[in-house]
Amino acid sequence: MRYVENPPNPFEKYSSEFLGEPSPAKLEVYEEKTTKKIITKAWSSDFGSRFTVNCYRGCMHACTYCFARRYHEFLGYGSGTDFETKIVVKVNAPEVLRAELKRTRQKMPHLDFSFATDPYLPLEASYELTRNCLKVCREMRIPTLIVTKSPLVTRDIDILKDLNVTVMFSIPFLTKEKSNPLELYTPNPDVRFRAMKTLSDEGIKVGIGVAPVILGYNESDIPKLLEKAKENGASKAFMSLVHFDSESILDYFTKRLQEKIPTKADKILNTMRRERGGKLLHKSYKERVSGTTEQWETAKKMFDIHFKRLGFDRSEKSETVERVPVQRSLF
């Protein structure tokens, strides 16, 4: 049990606060049976147009920095523990995907899973929506990218081996001790690396996303993360700077940071402010995906040096990319 803690929803006219102890937060699963659209067109300055599939809304991994928390507010929920405990399952996702691809396959160069939630959050073990969507991709021979923090992806090796697919594991922290305060219910880094090797040994292309980089906390992990990824079969890598798209997400992140690592919180927040000209929120999309100080430039150079040294693949824009796309119409 965890206490409910949600910043005020900016889309609601009124908000309320608990007097005394708040009620415990419980996992709630809602099945959405009327989903009409599952493919979302997104855009990023590095990759151009992307086409994403999200079978779920909300994410039980509870990463405190997650930019997708904002999208839960569009549903009338909060961006705090609501995002982690109120999960919407799009139960007809595979059928909707099949219908959409029948109409658009010739115009669809690729599909990405997922970007607004992990495609392999724990509920996927029973719902198998991502698995069944991948079967559709295999049938229609569509290139696919998967970004995940979960070893559950190894369950679908039988499908992935027949797909033109790359599986990118998001691993921004080298140790369990560093990961725990900010990735509250995420499989620890070693588990993710083992899953990476399992896929690689089966001939499936894998990579690492050092995302997000939180200056003053984990940029020193970059060389070892790339080395360990290479040892476990990774051929691709990218990195991105932490960013916050709304006051509510920033508020939640700050509270969790001060709660979990109080001795380092002020240092981390002050370092982040220097990247944003004294503020924690970016002013524009350009600022969103890049830093401004020498510390950020040093982190990028460190990534590039070890990227080249270890021989990561440059066939796609995998070097030092800020890979998080703008998504306005996810749902």
C-alpha positions in Angstrom: 0.0 0.0 0.0 1.2 3.5 -0.8 -0.4 6.8 0.0 -2.2 8.7 -2.7 -0.3 11.7 -3.8 -1.2 13.6 -6.9 -0.5 17.2 -7.8 -3.5 19.2 -8.8 -4.8 18.4 -12.3 -4.3 21.6 -14.4 -7.3 20.7 -16.5 -9.7 20.6 -13.5 -11.3 23.8 -12.2 -11.2 22.6 -8.6 -8.8 20.4 -6.6 -8.8 19.1 -3.0 -6.3 18.1 -0.4 -6.5 15.5 2.4 -6.7 16.8 5.9 -4.6 14.3 7.9 -3.5 11.0 6.5 -4.7 10.3 2.9 -6.3 7.0 1.9 -4.0 4.2 0.7 -3.5 3.9 -3.1 -4.7 0.6 -4.5 -4.2 -0.7 -8.0 -7.2 -0.2 -10.2 -7.5 -1.7 -13.6 -10.0 -0.4 -16.1 -10.8 -2.3 -19.4 -11.5 0.0 -22.3 -13.5 -1.9 -24.9 -14.3 1.0 -27.3 -10.8 2.0 -28.5 -11.2 3.1 -32.1 -7.6 4.2 -32.9 -4.4 2.6 -31.7 -1.7 4.1 -34.0 -0.5 7.6 -33.1 1.6 9.8 -35.3 4.3 11.5 -33.4 7.3 13.7 -34.3 10.8 14.4 -33.0 13.5 16.7 -34.3 15.9 13.8 -34.6 13.7 11.1 -36.2 11.0 13.0 -37.9 7.6 11.2 -38.0 7.1 8.2 -35.8 4.1 5.9 -35.5 3.5 4.6 -32.0 1.2 2.0 -30.4 0.2 2.1 -26.7 -1.9 -0.8 -25.5 -2.2 0.6 -22.0 -2.6 4.0 -20.2 -0.6 4.6 -17.1 2.4 2.5 -16.0 3.0 0.4 -12.9 6.8 0.9 -13.1 6.2 4.3 -11.4 9.3 6.0 -12.7 9.2 9.4 -11.0 10.6 11.3 -14.0 8.3 9.9 -16.7 7.1 12.5 -19.2 4.0 10.4 -20.0 2.4 11.2 -16.6 1.0 14.3 -18.1 -1.3 12.2 -20.4 -3.1 10.7 -17.4 -4.3 14.2 -16.6 -6.2 14.2 -19.9 -8.3 11.4 -18.5 -9.2 13.4 -15.4 -6.6 11.5 -13.2 -3.6 12.9 -11.4 0.0 12.7 -12.7 1.3 11.2 -9.4 0.2 7.8 -8.0 -2.9 7.8 -10.2 -0.5 7.2 -13.1 0.9 4.2 -11.3 -2.3 2.7 -9.9 -5.1 3.5 -12.3 -4.2 1.5 -15.4 -6.4 1.5 -18.5 -6.2 -1.6 -20.6 -7.2 -1.3 -24.3 -8.5 -4.8 -24.6 -9.3 -4.6 -28.3 -5.9 -3.2 -29.3 -4.9 -6.1 -31.5 -8.1 -6.0 -33.5 -8.0 -2.2 -33.9 -4.3 -2.4 -35.0 -5.2 -5.0 -37.6 -8.0 -2.9 -39.0 -5.9 0.3 -39.1 -3.0 -1.5 -40.8 -5.2 -2.9 -43.5 -6.1 0.7 -44.4 -2.7 2.3 -43.9 0.0 -0.5 -44.3 1.4 1.0 -47.5 1.9 4.4 -45.8 3.3 2.9 -42.5 7.1 2.5 -42.6 7.4 1.2 -39.1 5.7 1.0 -35.6 7.1 1.8 -32.2 5.9 0.3 -29.0 5.1 2.3 -26.8 6.4 5.7 -25.5 3.4 6.6 -23.3 3.6 3.4 -21.2 5.9 0.4 -21.1 4.5 -2.3 -23.5 5.6 -4.9 -21.1 4.2 -3.7 -17.8 3.2 -6.5 -15.4 -0.4 -6.7 -16.7 0.9 -7.7 -20.1 1.7 -11.1 -18.6 -2.0 -11.9 -18.5 -3.6 -9.6 -21.1 -1.0 -10.3 -23.9 -2.0 -7.3 -25.8 1.5 -6.3 -26.9 2.2 -9.9 -27.9 -0.9 -10.1 -30.0 -0.2 -6.7 -31.6 3.3 -8.0 -32.5 1.7 -11.0 -34.2 -0.2 -8.5 -36.4 3.1 -6.7 -37.2 4.7 -10.1 -38.1 1.8 -11.0 -40.3 1.9 -7.6 -42.1 5.7 -7.6 -42.2 6.1 -4.1 -40.6 9.4 -3.1 -39.1 9.1 -2.6 -35.3 10.8 -0.9 -32.5 10.2 -1.8 -28.8 11.3 0.4 -25.9 11.0 -1.3 -22.5 12.4 -1.7 -19.0 10.9 -5.2 -18.6 12.4 -8.7 -19.0 8.9 -9.9 -19.9 9.8 -9.1 -23.5 11.8 -12.3 -23.6 8.5 -14.2 -23.4 7.8 -13.2 -27.1 11.1 -14.4 -28.6 9.2 -16.7 -30.8 7.5 -13.8 -32.5 10.4 -11.3 -32.3 12.7 -13.8 -34.2 10.3 -13.5 -37.2 10.1 -9.7 -37.1 12.3 -6.9 -38.4 12.6 -5.6 -34.8 15.0 -3.8 -32.5 14.4 -3.9 -28.8 15.8 -1.0 -26.9 16.2 -1.4 -23.1 15.9 1.8 -21.1 18.7 1.5 -18.5 19.7 5.0 -17.2 21.3 3.8 -13.9 24.1 1.3 -13.4 23.1 -0.1 -10.0 20.0 -1.1 -8.1 20.9 1.5 -5.5 20.8 4.3 -8.0 17.7 3.0 -9.8 15.5 2.4 -6.8 14.8 6.0 -5.7 13.6 7.1 -9.1 12.4 3.9 -10.8 10.2 2.7 -7.9 8.8 -0.6 -9.3 11.1 -1.3 -12.2 13.2 -4.4 -12.7 16.7 -3.7 -11.5 19.4 -2.9 -14.1 21.1 -6.4 -14.0 17.8 -8.0 -14.8 17.3 -5.8 -17.8 20.9 -6.5 -19.0 20.2 -10.3 -18.7 17.1 -9.9 -20.8 19.1 -8.0 -23.4 21.6 -10.8 -23.6 18.8 -13.4 -23.9 17.4 -11.6 -26.9 20.8 -11.0 -28.4 21.7 -14.7 -28.1 18.6 -15.4 -30.2 19.7 -13.1 -33.0 17.4 -10.3 -32.1 18.8 -6.7 -32.5 19.0 -5.0 -29.1 20.2 -1.6 -27.8 20.3 0.6 -24.7 18.7 3.9 -24.0 20.6 5.9 -21.3 17.5 7.9 -20.7 17.1 10.1 -18.8 20.4 11.5 -18.0 20.0 13.4 -14.7 23.1 15.6 -14.4 24.6 15.5 -11.0 23.3 12.0 -10.5 23.9 9.5 -13.2 26.1 10.9 -16.0 29.1 9.2 -14.5 27.4 5.9 -15.3 27.4 6.4 -19.0 30.7 4.6 -19.9 29.9 1.6 -17.8 26.4 1.4 -19.1 27.6 1.4 -22.7 30.3 -1.2 -21.9 27.8 -3.5 -20.2 25.3 -3.1 -23.0 28.0 -4.0 -25.5 28.9 -7.1 -23.5 25.3 -8.2 -23.6 24.9 -7.9 -27.3 23.7 -4.3 -27.9 24.5 -2.7 -31.2 22.6 0.5 -30.8 22.5 3.2 -28.1 21.0 6.6 -27.4 20.8 9.1 -24.5 18.5 11.9 -23.6 18.4 14.7 -21.0 15.7 14.6 -18.3 12.8 17.0 -18.9 9.5 17.9 -17.4 6.5 18.9 -19.5 4.3 20.3 -16.8 4.4 21.8 -13.3 2.5 18.8 -11.9 5.1 16.2 -13.1 7.9 18.4 -11.8 6.1 18.8 -8.4 5.7 15.0 -8.1 9.3 14.3 -9.2 10.7 16.9 -6.7 8.7 15.5 -3.8 9.8 12.0 -4.5 13.4 13.1 -4.9 13.4 14.8 -1.6 11.7 11.8 0.0 14.0 9.1 -1.5 17.4 10.8 -1.6 17.1 14.0 0.6 20.9 14.5 0.9 21.3 14.8 -2.9 18.0 16.4 -3.9 19.1 20.0 -3.7 22.3 19.4 -5.6 20.4 17.6 -8.4 17.7 20.2 -8.6 20.2 23.1 -8.7 22.2 21.3 -11.5 18.9 20.9 -13.5 18.1 24.6 -13.0 21.5 25.6 -14.5 20.5 23.7 -17.7 17.3 25.7 -17.9 18.5 29.2 -17.2 17.5 29.0 -13.5 14.2 27.2 -14.0 13.3 23.5 -14.0 10.8 23.7 -16.9 11.9 24.2 -20.5 10.5 27.1 -22.5 10.5 25.5 -25.9 10.8 22.2 -27.7 14.4 23.0 -28.5 15.2 23.5 -24.9 13.3 20.3 -24.0 15.8 18.1 -25.8 19.1 19.7 -25.0 21.1 21.3 -22.2 22.9 24.5 -22.2 25.9 24.1 -19.8 29.4 22.6 -20.2 28.3 19.8 -17.9 25.8 18.7 -20.5 28.3 19.0 -23.3 30.7 17.0 -21.3 28.1 14.2 -20.8 27.4 14.2 -24.6 31.1 14.0 -25.4 31.5 11.2 -22.9 28.7 9.3 -24.6 30.1 9.9 -28.1 33.7 8.8 -27.1 32.5 5.5 -25.7 29.9 5.0 -28.4 32.7 5.1 -31.0 35.2 3.2 -28.9 32.8 0.3 -28.4 31.7 0.3 -32.1 27.9 0.9 -31.8 26.0 1.0 -35.0 25.4 4.4 -36.7 23.2 3.0 -39.4 20.3 4.8 -37.7 20.4 8.1 -35.8 21.4 6.3 -32.6 24.2 8.5 -31.3 23.4 11.1 -28.6 19.8 11.5 -29.6 17.0 13.1 -27.6 14.5 10.4 -28.6 11.3 11.4 -26.8 8.7 12.5 -29.4 6.0 15.1 -29.0 2.7 13.3 -28.7 -0.4 15.4 -28.5 -3.1 12.9 -29.5 -2.1 9.7 -27.7 -5.6 8.8 -26.8 
